[in-house]
Amino acid sequence: MSNVLPYLGVIEGFFGRSWTFEQRYAYADFLHQNGYQFYIYAPKNDPYLRKAWQQDWPLETAQQLQTLVQHYQALNLDIGLGLSPFEIYNNYNSKAQQTLKHKIERLNRLNIDLLCLLFDDMRGDLPDLAETQIKITQDVLAHTTAKKVMMCPTYYSFDPVLERVFGEMPNNYLQDLGKGLPSEIDIFWTGPKVCSKKYPQTHLKQVIQLLGRKPFLWDNYPVNDGAKLSQYLHLKPFENRPSLLADLSKGHVVNPMNQAWLSRIPLHSLPRSYARGKSYHPADALENSLTQLCDKKLRLQIAKNINQFQQQGLKSLNNNQRTLLIQQYKKFNSPYADEIIAWLKDEYRFDPECLTD
């Protein structure tokens, strides 16, 4: 391990069944031990961050978040929140501005390190979209006590699915954002696709030219929250994330699966892909991840089924095959096995609000 790691983290930014606070708490040690530097709480099913963003969390949830923040910071990890003030830009009048200011002031009480302003998964075919989002971001920057502010545009990739679902992107939207946003604001970018398999150097240089700054990579692997993706478990290690990405981006954040424990298997490999550079081999990384995270019998079982889970998926399994696999994984007293069983039982059904699958 020789290359310098980028600013590397995990964002709980998916639709559907979210993680528990117990799982989030336990992730701090995993991230700390494996070269990650931050975690962002941004589950799409938290209404107080998205469609009911104007409202406060119930007291119990607010207390759990406060404890979570303190735990991560005690391990010298940064922790943040992803705020999605749903379609606030449709009418960003004085009342909306005041409501947003109050929300930011309430978030400040948590003493978070990172604040992410997320405009993804919302309609965007508005003539003044960039101008209004710049104004909102500047207002957030003026009121937050977070040490870093990040922003996700409504169009965060060249993938045509975004215009198909959220409307036609306004002319010069990305260029206008880049020119208008303060230089200290990092802009998320998922790559050539919403779920990119690779980040070509030529692509990233094009994005840098458009935005006038290096993008902050939002990596939608191993996420599996969509109608199609939820049929699969993405357990294989990261590929096509060469160490040179660190020079072409401001950082790299990973959106994991709904399965918190199983996500650790691929997540274990990404820092090693950066650190080992050309000496990184996915097959070796998978063996290493399974060895470090699972006992011998369980890792052999997962290795045996990994292609079935990742490439063939649930629809390829008949009832007898599912029953047999459930019986096999019931032999293991492990949260990894528990999540596989729950997936086989269709307990991770997709959220229909996920439109970009």
C-alpha positions in Angstrom: 0.0 0.0 0.0 1.8 3.1 -1.2 -0.4 5.6 -3.1 -2.1 8.4 -1.2 -5.8 7.8 -0.6 -8.3 10.5 -1.7 -10.9 12.0 0.7 -12.9 8.8 0.8 -16.2 8.1 2.4 -19.6 6.5 2.4 -23.0 8.1 1.8 -26.2 6.4 3.0 -28.0 7.9 0.0 -30.3 5.2 -1.3 -34.0 4.6 -1.6 -35.9 1.8 0.2 -35.0 0.1 3.5 -32.4 2.1 5.3 -29.8 1.1 7.8 -30.5 1.0 11.6 -28.7 3.4 13.9 -27.0 0.4 15.4 -25.5 -0.4 12.0 -24.5 3.2 11.4 -22.8 3.3 14.8 -20.9 0.1 14.0 -19.8 1.4 10.7 -17.6 4.0 12.3 -15.1 1.4 13.4 -15.2 -0.3 10.0 -14.5 2.9 8.1 -11.8 4.0 10.5 -10.0 0.7 10.2 -10.2 0.6 6.4 -9.0 4.0 5.2 -12.3 5.8 4.9 -12.5 9.4 6.3 -16.2 10.3 6.4 -19.8 9.1 6.5 -22.9 11.0 5.3 -26.4 10.3 6.7 -28.8 10.9 3.8 -31.3 8.0 3.5 -34.0 8.9 0.9 -36.7 7.5 3.2 -36.0 10.1 6.0 -38.8 12.6 5.3 -37.2 15.2 7.6 -34.3 15.5 5.1 -36.4 15.4 2.0 -40.2 15.9 1.4 -40.9 17.0 5.0 -37.6 18.8 5.3 -39.2 21.9 6.9 -40.1 19.8 10.0 -37.9 18.6 12.9 -37.0 15.0 13.6 -38.8 13.4 16.5 -36.7 13.8 19.7 -35.6 10.2 19.8 -34.2 10.4 16.2 -32.5 13.7 16.9 -30.8 12.2 20.0 -29.7 9.2 18.0 -28.2 11.5 15.4 -26.4 13.5 18.0 -24.9 10.3 19.5 -23.9 9.2 16.0 -22.1 12.5 15.3 -20.2 12.3 18.6 -19.1 8.7 18.0 -17.7 9.4 14.5 -15.9 12.5 15.6 -14.3 10.6 18.5 -12.7 8.4 15.9 -11.5 11.4 13.9 -13.9 10.7 11.2 -15.9 13.4 9.5 -19.7 13.0 9.6 -22.3 14.9 7.6 -26.0 15.1 6.5 -27.6 15.2 3.1 -30.4 17.7 3.0 -32.8 17.5 0.0 -35.2 20.5 0.3 -37.6 19.0 -2.2 -38.1 21.2 -5.2 -37.6 24.3 -3.0 -36.3 26.1 -6.2 -39.9 26.1 -7.7 -40.7 29.1 -5.5 -37.6 30.3 -3.6 -39.3 33.3 -2.1 -38.6 35.1 1.2 -40.7 32.6 3.2 -38.8 29.6 1.7 -35.5 31.4 2.4 -36.4 31.9 6.0 -37.6 28.3 6.4 -34.3 27.1 5.0 -32.3 29.3 7.3 -34.2 27.9 10.3 -33.5 24.3 9.1 -29.8 25.0 8.7 -29.7 26.6 12.2 -31.3 23.4 13.6 -28.8 21.2 11.8 -26.0 23.3 13.2 -26.9 22.0 16.7 -25.7 18.6 15.7 -22.2 20.0 15.1 -21.8 18.1 11.8 -18.6 18.4 9.7 -20.2 18.1 6.3 -23.4 19.4 4.9 -24.6 18.1 1.5 -27.2 20.0 -0.4 -28.8 17.4 -2.7 -30.9 18.4 -5.7 -31.0 14.9 -7.2 -34.1 13.0 -8.0 -36.2 16.1 -8.6 -37.6 17.8 -11.7 -35.2 20.2 -13.4 -36.6 21.5 -16.6 -36.8 25.1 -15.3 -35.2 28.1 -17.1 -33.5 29.6 -14.0 -32.6 26.3 -12.4 -28.8 26.9 -12.1 -29.3 30.5 -10.9 -31.8 29.5 -8.2 -29.7 26.6 -7.0 -26.7 28.8 -6.8 -28.6 31.3 -4.6 -29.9 28.4 -2.3 -26.4 27.0 -2.0 -24.9 30.5 -1.2 -27.6 30.9 1.5 -26.8 27.6 3.0 -23.1 28.4 3.0 -23.8 31.6 4.8 -25.7 30.0 7.6 -24.1 26.6 8.2 -21.3 25.9 10.7 -20.2 22.8 8.8 -16.6 23.0 7.7 -17.4 21.8 4.2 -20.5 22.1 1.9 -21.1 19.8 -1.0 -23.8 20.0 -3.7 -25.4 17.5 -5.9 -26.9 19.0 -9.1 -30.2 17.8 -10.5 -28.2 16.6 -13.6 -25.2 14.8 -12.1 -24.2 12.7 -15.1 -24.5 12.6 -18.8 -26.7 9.6 -18.6 -29.8 10.3 -20.7 -32.1 8.6 -18.1 -31.9 11.8 -16.1 -33.5 14.0 -18.8 -36.0 11.2 -19.6 -37.2 11.1 -15.9 -36.7 14.7 -14.7 -37.1 16.7 -17.8 -34.7 18.4 -20.3 -31.6 19.9 -18.7 -31.6 23.7 -19.2 -29.0 25.1 -21.6 -25.5 25.6 -20.0 -26.8 24.3 -16.7 -23.5 22.7 -15.6 -21.4 25.5 -16.9 -23.5 28.1 -15.1 -23.4 26.1 -11.9 -19.6 25.9 -12.1 -19.3 29.7 -12.7 -21.8 30.7 -10.1 -21.0 28.5 -7.1 -18.3 29.6 -4.7 -15.0 27.7 -5.4 -15.1 26.0 -2.0 -18.3 24.1 -2.9 -17.7 20.6 -4.1 -20.0 19.3 -6.8 -21.0 15.6 -6.8 -20.8 13.7 -10.1 -21.7 10.0 -10.7 -19.7 9.7 -14.0 -20.8 8.8 -17.5 -23.8 6.9 -16.1 -25.9 7.1 -13.0 -24.3 3.8 -12.1 -20.9 4.0 -13.8 -18.7 1.0 -14.3 -15.7 3.1 -14.9 -14.5 6.8 -14.9 -12.4 7.4 -18.0 -9.8 10.0 -17.8 -11.1 11.8 -20.9 -14.6 12.0 -19.3 -13.4 13.5 -16.1 -11.3 16.1 -17.9 -14.4 17.1 -19.8 -16.3 17.4 -16.6 -13.5 19.5 -15.0 -13.7 21.9 -18.0 -17.5 22.2 -17.7 -17.6 22.8 -14.0 -14.4 24.8 -13.7 -13.3 22.5 -10.9 -12.7 18.9 -10.1 -15.8 16.9 -9.4 -16.5 15.0 -6.2 -17.2 11.4 -7.3 -20.5 9.9 -6.2 -20.0 6.2 -6.9 -23.2 4.3 -7.3 -21.6 0.9 -6.6 -22.5 -1.3 -4.8 -26.0 0.4 -4.4 -28.9 -1.9 -5.2 -32.1 0.1 -4.5 -33.9 0.1 -7.8 -36.5 -2.2 -9.4 -33.8 -4.0 -11.3 -30.8 -3.5 -9.0 -32.7 -4.8 -5.9 -32.7 -8.3 -7.6 -28.9 -8.5 -7.1 -26.3 -8.5 -4.3 -23.2 -6.6 -5.4 -20.5 -8.4 -3.4 -17.6 -8.3 -5.9 -14.8 -5.8 -5.3 -14.4 -2.5 -7.0 -12.9 -2.5 -10.5 -11.9 0.3 -12.8 -11.2 2.7 -10.0 -7.5 3.4 -10.7 -5.4 5.5 -8.3 -5.2 8.3 -10.9 -8.8 9.2 -10.0 -7.4 10.8 -6.9 -5.7 13.4 -9.1 -8.9 14.1 -11.2 -11.4 14.5 -8.3 -11.9 16.3 -5.0 -12.9 13.0 -3.3 -14.8 9.8 -3.7 -18.0 8.8 -1.9 -19.6 5.4 -2.2 -23.4 4.8 -2.1 -23.7 1.3 -0.6 -26.4 -1.4 -0.7 -29.5 -1.5 1.5 -27.7 -4.4 3.2 -25.3 -2.7 5.5 -23.2 -5.7 6.5 -22.9 -7.2 3.0 -21.9 -3.8 1.7 -18.7 -4.1 3.7 -17.4 -6.8 1.4 -17.0 -4.6 -1.7 -16.3 -1.5 0.4 -13.3 -3.2 2.0 -11.7 -3.2 -1.5 -11.9 0.4 -2.6 -9.1 1.9 -0.4 -6.9 -0.9 -1.5 -7.6 -0.2 -5.2 -6.3 3.3 -4.6 -3.4 2.3 -2.3 -2.1 -0.5 -4.5 -2.4 1.1 -7.9 -1.4 -1.2 -10.7 -0.7 -4.0 -8.3 -4.4 -4.2 -7.3 -6.1 -7.3 -8.5 -9.9 -7.7 -7.9 -9.7 -11.5 -7.4 -7.1 -11.1 -4.7 -9.1 -8.2 -3.2 -12.3 -10.4 -3.0 -10.4 -13.2 -1.2 -8.8 -10.7 1.1 -12.2 -9.0 1.9 -13.9 -12.3 2.6 -11.0 -13.5 4.7 -11.0 -10.4 6.8 -14.7 -10.1 7.3 -16.2 -13.6 7.5 -15.2 -16.9 9.1 -13.9 -19.7 6.8 -17.1 -21.7 6.2 -19.2 -18.6 5.5 -16.6 -17.1 3.1 -16.5 -20.4 1.2 -20.3 -20.4 0.9 -20.4 -16.8 -0.3 -17.6 -17.4 -2.8 -19.6 -20.3 -4.1 -22.7 -18.3 -4.6 -21.3 -14.9 -5.5 -21.9 -15.1 -9.3 -25.4 -16.4 -8.7 -26.2 -13.4 -6.4 -24.4 -10.7 -8.4 -25.0 -11.8 -12.1 -28.1 -14.0 -12.1 -30.1 -12.5 -9.3 -33.3 -13.4 -7.5 -35.4 -14.0 -10.6 -33.1 -16.8 -11.7 -33.9 -18.7 -8.5 -37.0 -20.9 -8.2 -38.7 -21.5 -4.8 -36.8 -24.8 -4.2 -33.4 -23.1 -4.9 -34.3 -20.2 -2.6 -35.4 -22.6 0.2 -32.1 -24.6 -0.2 -30.0 -21.4 0.0 -31.9 -20.2 3.0 -31.3 -23.5 4.8 -27.6 -23.3 4.0 -27.2 -19.7 5.3 -29.2 -20.5 8.4 -26.3 -22.6 9.6 -24.2 -19.4 10.1 -24.6 -17.2 13.1 -23.6 -14.0 11.2 -25.2 -10.7 10.2 -23.9 -11.3 6.7 -25.8 -14.5 6.4 -28.9 -12.9 8.0 -28.9 -10.3 5.2 -28.6 -12.9 2.5 -31.5 -14.8 4.0 -33.7 -11.6 4.2 -32.8 -10.8 0.6 -33.8 -14.3 -0.5 -37.1 -13.8 1.3 -37.8 -10.6 -0.7 -37.5 -8.4 2.4 -35.5 -5.7 0.5 -38.2 -4.8 -2.1 -37.4 -1.7 -4.0 -38.9 1.7 -3.4 -40.9 2.9 -6.5 -39.6 6.4 -5.9 -36.3 5.3 -7.2 -36.7 6.3 -10.9 -33.2 6.0 -12.3 -32.7 2.3 -12.1 
